[in-house]
Amino acid sequence: MNKLILSAMTLFGSCLCSCGQQDFKTVDADEFEKAVSTDTVQLVDVRTADEFNEGHIASPNIKNIDVKQADFIQRADSELDKGKTVAVYCRSGKRSADAAGQLTDIGFKVINLDGGILEWQKRGKATAR
């Protein structure tokens, strides 16, 4: 009986420990810049179209897929290549962390910009309109 209780407690404890784990990597602006400068990484701004048009990370291959839109997953699944890493960012890093979680749930490998475009700009990195 004690073995059964101990086993149940161990199983429950391991479930608690694994909850909330990130399946994506959050990186600083320097590491993010290095990653998105390669052809093997897809850059995605997950902010609104208006925010994107106000200024975004300078890259010829950037995509704007708003994480708050109902079709976010469908668009990402159809527009992005699961064979390549997806680099996501937003204003401060909160929406992109949400997007990163959703994307990893459907099989993408994802990196997230810590601090979002605010941190990117603070470090003097290139933006475009």
C-alpha positions in Angstrom: 0.0 0.0 0.0 2.8 2.4 0.9 4.6 1.6 -2.4 1.4 2.5 -4.3 1.0 5.8 -2.5 4.7 6.6 -3.0 4.5 5.8 -6.7 1.4 7.9 -7.1 3.1 10.8 -5.3 6.2 10.5 -7.4 4.1 10.5 -10.6 2.1 13.5 -9.5 5.2 15.4 -8.5 6.9 14.8 -11.9 3.7 16.0 -13.6 3.8 19.2 -11.5 7.5 19.8 -12.3 7.0 19.4 -16.0 4.1 21.8 -16.2 4.9 25.3 -17.5 8.2 24.2 -19.1 9.2 26.1 -22.2 9.7 24.1 -25.4 11.3 27.1 -27.0 14.4 29.2 -26.3 14.4 32.8 -25.3 17.5 34.7 -26.3 19.0 38.1 -26.0 19.1 40.6 -28.9 22.7 39.7 -29.9 21.9 36.0 -30.2 18.6 36.7 -31.9 20.3 39.0 -34.5 22.9 36.3 -35.2 20.2 33.7 -35.7 18.0 35.7 -38.0 20.9 36.6 -40.2 21.0 33.0 -41.5 18.9 31.5 -44.2 17.8 28.7 -41.9 15.7 30.9 -39.6 12.3 32.4 -40.4 11.7 35.8 -38.8 8.1 36.5 -37.6 6.8 39.7 -36.0 3.7 38.6 -34.0 2.4 42.1 -33.4 -0.5 43.8 -35.1 -0.2 45.1 -38.6 -0.3 48.7 -37.3 2.5 48.0 -34.9 4.5 46.3 -37.6 4.0 49.3 -40.0 5.3 51.6 -37.3 8.7 49.8 -37.4 10.0 46.3 -37.4 13.3 44.4 -37.4 15.0 45.1 -40.7 15.0 41.9 -42.8 13.9 41.2 -46.4 12.3 38.0 -45.4 10.3 39.1 -42.3 6.6 38.0 -41.9 3.9 39.7 -39.9 1.5 37.1 -38.4 -0.5 38.6 -35.5 -0.7 36.2 -32.6 -3.9 37.7 -31.4 -5.8 36.9 -34.6 -8.0 33.8 -34.7 -6.2 32.4 -37.7 -2.7 32.7 -36.2 -1.9 29.0 -36.1 -3.5 28.3 -39.5 -1.4 31.1 -41.1 1.8 30.1 -39.4 1.2 26.5 -40.4 0.7 27.4 -44.1 3.3 30.2 -44.4 6.2 28.8 -42.4 8.5 25.8 -43.0 8.6 23.3 -40.1 12.1 22.3 -41.3 13.5 25.7 -40.3 13.6 27.5 -37.0 11.1 30.3 -36.4 12.4 33.4 -34.6 9.5 35.4 -33.1 9.3 38.8 -31.4 6.7 41.4 -30.3 6.9 44.6 -28.4 8.2 43.4 -25.1 8.4 39.6 -25.3 5.0 38.6 -23.8 3.0 38.0 -27.0 5.9 36.4 -28.7 6.4 33.9 -25.8 2.7 33.0 -26.2 3.2 32.6 -30.0 6.3 30.5 -29.4 4.4 28.2 -27.1 1.6 27.8 -29.7 4.1 27.2 -32.5 6.1 24.6 -30.6 2.8 22.8 -29.8 2.3 22.2 -33.5 5.8 21.1 -34.2 8.0 24.2 -34.9 11.4 24.8 -33.4 11.2 28.4 -32.0 13.4 31.1 -30.5 11.9 34.1 -28.8 13.5 37.6 -28.5 13.9 38.5 -24.9 12.5 42.0 -24.3 11.0 42.3 -27.8 11.6 45.1 -30.2 12.0 47.5 -27.3 15.2 45.7 -26.3 16.2 45.4 -29.9 16.0 49.2 -30.4 17.6 49.8 -27.0 20.6 48.0 -28.3 20.7 50.1 -31.4 19.9 47.3 -33.9 18.4 48.0 -37.3 14.7 48.6 -37.8 12.7 49.4 -40.9 9.3 50.7 -41.9 
